[in-house]
């Protein structure tokens, strides 16, 4: 494990340095394009390392690590030139909490370089595996995260509007979304220690939602949008950013997890029929809500 974590640390340090150099050379056209260039260049370094060590799960913590320096940069060097500490605190607090919690969650569960996400293994078993690995496993999630971070570019870097009660409410909403994700992950971790891998989790939040952890993740990205429109209501159209993230989880990620569980758990079909994919609300046997 020491080797695995050392490889990850060196990879991410190299990715961060490359991102800084890239941003330096792309510093003139547009701040967000500069950050996108840095984000993508860092992704390519992680991809290169995943090829060397034959494990695409090296990319997993990038999801939660990369957004934090982006948010902090936008806070310190806003295009507007106006630094509002109250706004910075309210927007960055849930982002910092999310980033540290999700990265810690990865570190606790990762079993090292011999452990690769089954979704990556399945994807790389298809034709054109190199391109699927590069664009499907690495570049696409980076672009997805970058798009979903776009609202905070407007709220942190461009907006000069004063903080209002709606930003406080949106910040609390975003923070609570991370707490929801945390509770769901901890419930699953406790369950896995107590039961065999072939047993379906039906306790706590998981009694009402098949993927409450992903629900928390989705709500976090919606929270970034809510914080932005609380300051700039005219940017309502940015709803497309969290919506695309929402669709990725509901149409792709959750479906892949459900299909795997159907293969491994004989009672999972019944669980699917009685439990909603994301929304925490119990269904009856016919699929309707309880009153």
N, C-alpha and C positions, 0 to 999 in steps of 0.2 A: 504493500500500500504506500510505503514511503516513496518508492520509485514512481508510482502512478500519480501521486499528488505533486511530486517534484516536476514531472513531465508537464502536468497541467499548469503549474505555477509558471514555469519557464515559457511555455507556449503563450500564456496570456500576457506575460510581461513583454514578450516579443511583439505580440499583436498590438498591445497598447503603444509601444514605441513606434511601430510602423504607422499606426493610426495618426499619431502626433505629426510625424513627418509628412504624411499624406495631406493632412489638414493644413499644414504650413504652405504647401504648394497649391492648395485649392482655396486659399483664404480670401481670394478676391471676388469670384463670381457672386456667391450668395452663401450666407451662413449655414443654411440648412443643407445646401448641396455640398458644402465643405464637410459637414458632419456625416452626410451620407457616404461621401468618398472615403472618409476615415473609417466608418463603420464597415464598409465593404472590404477595404484593404485588410482590416483586422480579421475579418471573416476568412479571407484567403489564407492568412497565416495559420489560423486554427484548422482550416481544411488541409493544408500541407502537412501539419502535424498529425492529423487523423489518418492521412495516407501513410505516413512513415510508420506509425504505431498500429495501423490497421484497426482503428476503433473510432467510429464517428461519434460516439458518445462523449468524446472530448469537447464536442460543440455544446453539449447540454447546459453547462453553467453560463455560456455566453449569453443566453436568453435573459438572464437576470443580472449579469455583471455589466454588460455594455450600456444599458440605459442610464445607470447611475452617473458615470462621468459626463454623459451627454447632458443630463438635467443640470448637473452642477456647473458645467461650462456655460449653459444658457443663462444660469442665474448670475454668474460672475461677470460675463461679458455680453449683456443684452444689446441687441442692435439699437434699441431705443435710447441707450445710455442712462436709463433710470433704474436704479437698484432699490427695490422696495423690500426691506427685510421681512416685513410681515407677510407679504405675498410669497416670497421665497420659502419662508418657513412652512406656510400652509400647503404649498404645492409639493415641496420636497420631502416633508416628513413622511407621508405615506409611500412615496417612491423609495426612500431610504429603507423604510421598514420592509417593504416588499422585496427589494433587492437583497438585503441581508438575510431575510427569512428564507427566501426561495433558494438562495445559494447555499445556505446552511442545510436546508432540507436535502439538496442534491448531495452535499458532502457526507451527510449521515447515511444515505442510502447507497451511494456508489460503492461497488465492490472492487474497483480498480480497472486497469486496462484490459483485463480479461472479461469484463462485464460490458456488453454492448446492448443497447435498447433493441428489443425484438422487432420493432417497427423498422429500424434501420437495416437490420439483417434481412428482413423480408423485402424491403425496397431494393437492396443491393443484389438480391438474387435474380432480379429481372434483367432483361437485355439493356445494354447501355448503362451499366451499373456506375461507371465513372461519372457520367453526366448526371445521373440521378443523385449520386452522392454530392456532387458539387452544387448543383442547382436546387435539387429537391430537399436535401437534408441541411445544407449550409446557407446558400444564397437566399432561397425563398424565405426561410424564417427570419433572416436578417432584414430583408425588405419588408416583411410583415410587421416586425417590431418597429422598424424605422417609420413606417407609415402610421402606426398606432401611437408613436411618440410625437407625431406632427402637431397635435393640439397644444402640447406644452411649449413648442417653439413660439406659438402665437401668445400664449399666456405669460411665459417667462421672459421672452426676448423682445417681443414687439409691443405688447399691451402696456399702456401707461395709465389705465383706469385704476381707480382706487379700490382697495379691498372692500368687500361688502359681506353681508350676512350669508349670501348664497355661496360664496367661496368657502366660508367656514363649514357650511352644511355639506358641500361637495367634498371637501377635504375629509370630513368625518366619514362620509359615505365610502370614500376610497380606502380609508384606514380600516373600516369595518369589513370591507371586502377581503382585505388581506387576513384579517382575523378569522373570517369564515373559512378561507383556504387553509389557514393554519390548523384550526380545529379539525377540519375534515382529514387532513394529512396525519395528524396525531392520532385520531381515532383509528385510521387504517393501520398505522404503525403498531399500535397496541394490539389490534385484532390479529395482525400477521404473526406477532410473537406468541399468541395464545392458540391459534388454530392452524390447521394444515393448509397448504396452498390450494387444495381442491375445494375449499369451503367458501361459499359466497358471503361477503360482508353484508349484514342486514341490521346493523346496530347504529345508534346515534343518527347523524345526518344521513347516513347511507341507507337508512330505512325509508327515506323519503325521496332520495335522489341517487341515481347510479353514479353520478360524478360531481358531488358537491365541491370537491377541490377545484375542478375546472370551472364550476360556476363562480367561485370566488375569484379565480384568475380573470374570467371574462368581465366580471363586475369591476375589477381593478382598472381595466383598460377603459371601460365606460366612465369610470370615475375621473380619469385624466381629461376626458372630453367634457364632463360636467363642470370640472374646475375651470376649464377654458371658457365655456359659454357663460359661466357665472360672471366672468369679467367682460366678455365680448359676445353678447347675444347674437350679433349679426354674423357670427361664425357658425351658426347652427348647422350648416351644410357639412361641417367636419364630422358629422355623425357617421359618415362612410368609413372613417378610420377604425373606430371600435366595432362597427358592424362587420367589417371584413374579418377582424379577429374573432368575433363571435361566430361567424359562419365557419371559419376554419376549425374551431373547436367542435361545434355541433355537427358538422357534416363530415369531417375527416377524423380528427383525433378521437372523439368519443366513439365513432363508428368502429375504428380500428381496435380500440380497447374492448368494446362490446363483442366484436367478432372473436377476439382472442379468448375472452372469458367463456364464450359459447363453446369453444373447442375444449376448454379445460375444466368446465364445471357443468355437471349434468343438470343442476337446478337453476342455471342462469337464465334459461328461456322463461321460466315462470317468474323469476325476479324481474326480467325486462318487462313482462306483461303487467306487472303490478306496481312498477316503480318508474317514475319519469326519468328522462335522460339527464336533465339539468335542474329544472325548477323544483324547489323543495316543497312538494305537495303530493300527498299519498293518492294513489289511484285505486279504484276497486277492480274486481276481476274483469269487468267489461271495459276497463280503460277510462272510466269517467271519474271525476273528482268526487271525493266525499263532501257532503254538505257541511 
